[in-house]
Each structure stands twice: as structure tokens, then as C-alpha cells.
Amino acid sequence: QVQLVESGGGLVQAGGSLRLSCAASGRTFSNYAMGWFRQPPGKERDFVAAITVSGVTTYYADSVKGRFTISRNNAQNTVYLQMNSLKPEDTAVYYCAARTFSIATTRDEYDYWGQGTQVTVSS
């Protein structure tokens, strides 16, 4: 079992930046590929970014490519999502997720989820 706790959300103006963190506990963090997903109000939870156990390979949704960066620190059991050039359409609850070993980009492939952190981008 892996426990995930997100932090770093908040209210920011369009064009601004936020850095989300997800702290993991319970099992060996370096055995898990990690992902970030987001759920806007009244919509589905969609893929944002993912990273392999080593941190070498990353995937991004087209809507955030070039603006968001996922990274991880296995020594600190933490995965990050640096979000730059934020837009109002980035407003959502952001969730981190974990799955054993291989990277994935779909919601159903992840086994463990955090409680989410709200990101609101004002225009």
C-alpha cells in the first residue's frame, strides 16, 4: 500500500506558476511509476503527466506540453509538477497517482491515488 499526499495548490493569475508536490509513504517509492491527473469541475479526470521509476522518461498531455514539467526525488519520496504559463483552463483538482514499475497514461492503470489539491487560475 502506498499513501500519497498532494500539496502546493492555490489561486494564481493567468501566466503565473505553481509547483505541486506529492509525498509518498508506505512502500519503496522507487518501485512506482508516478502520474499526475486533473479533474475540472463537472468533467472527467484526465491525464496530465507521468514519469518512470528512474525519472528518465516522461510523458505529457498535449495541452500541457512545454508548460508543465514532472520530476521526482526518490531519496525524498516525492514527485513534483512544475506548472508555468498557467491558463484559466488549467483550473482543476490535481491528483497524483502511483502504479508498480511501468509508466502509464490512463487513469485505470493506476493503483493508488492522493486526495487531490485545488488549482485555480484566474483570468
Residue pairs with C-beta under 8 A, 6 or more apart in sequence:
1 26
1 27
1 112
2 24
2 25
2 26
2 27
2 29
2 32
2 98
2 111
2 112
3 24
3 25
3 26
3 112
4 22
4 23
4 24
4 96
4 97
4 98
4 112
4 113
4 114
5 22
5 23
5 25
5 114
5 115
6 20
6 21
6 22
6 94
6 95
6 96
6 114
6 115
6 116
6 117
7 20
7 21
7 22
7 23
7 117
8 18
8 19
8 20
8 21
8 117
9 18
9 20
9 94
9 117
9 118
9 119
10 18
10 118
10 119
10 120
11 120
11 121
11 122
12 18
12 86
12 119
12 120
12 121
12 122
13 121
13 122
14 86
14 87
14 88
14 121
14 122
14 123
15 85
15 86
16 86
16 121
17 82
17 83
17 84
17 85
17 86
18 83
18 86
18 119
19 80
19 81
19 82
19 83
20 36
20 80
20 81
20 83
20 94
20 96
20 117
20 119
21 78
21 79
21 80
22 34
22 36
22 78
22 79
22 80
22 81
22 96
22 114
23 77
23 78
24 32
24 34
24 77
24 78
24 79
24 98
25 77
29 74
29 77
30 53
30 74
31 53
31 100
31 101
32 53
32 98
32 99
32 100
32 101
32 112
33 50
33 51
33 52
33 53
33 98
33 99
33 100
33 101
33 102
33 103
33 104
34 50
34 51
34 70
34 72
34 79
34 96
34 97
34 98
35 47
35 48
35 49
35 50
35 51
35 96
35 97
35 98
35 99
35 103
35 104
35 105
35 110
36 48
36 49
36 50
36 70
36 79
36 81
36 94
36 95
36 96
36 97
37 45
37 46
37 47
37 48
37 94
37 95
37 96
37 97
37 107
37 110
38 45
38 46
38 48
38 90
38 92
38 93
38 94
38 95
38 119
39 45
39 46
39 92
39 93
39 95
39 116
40 89
40 91
40 92
41 91
41 92
43 92
45 95
45 107
46 61
46 107
47 61
47 105
47 106
47 107
48 60
48 61
48 64
48 68
48 81
48 94
49 58
49 59
49 60
49 61
49 64
49 68
49 69
49 70
49 81
50 58
50 59
50 70
50 103
50 104
50 105
51 57
51 58
51 59
51 70
51 71
51 72
51 79
51 103
52 58
52 102
52 103
53 74
53 101
55 71
55 72
55 74
57 103
58 69
58 70
59 103
59 105
60 68
60 70
63 89
64 83
64 90
67 83
67 84
67 85
67 86
68 81
68 82
68 83
68 84
69 80
69 81
69 82
69 84
70 79
70 80
70 81
70 82
71 79
71 80
71 82
72 78
72 79
72 80
73 79
73 80
79 96
81 94
81 96
83 90
83 119
86 119
86 121
87 121
88 121
88 122
88 123
89 121
90 119
90 121
91 119
91 120
91 121
92 118
92 119
93 116
93 117
93 118
93 119
94 116
94 117
94 118
94 119
95 113
95 114
95 115
95 116
96 113
96 114
97 107
97 110
97 111
97 112
97 113
97 114
98 110
98 111
98 112
99 109
99 110
99 111
99 112
100 111
104 110
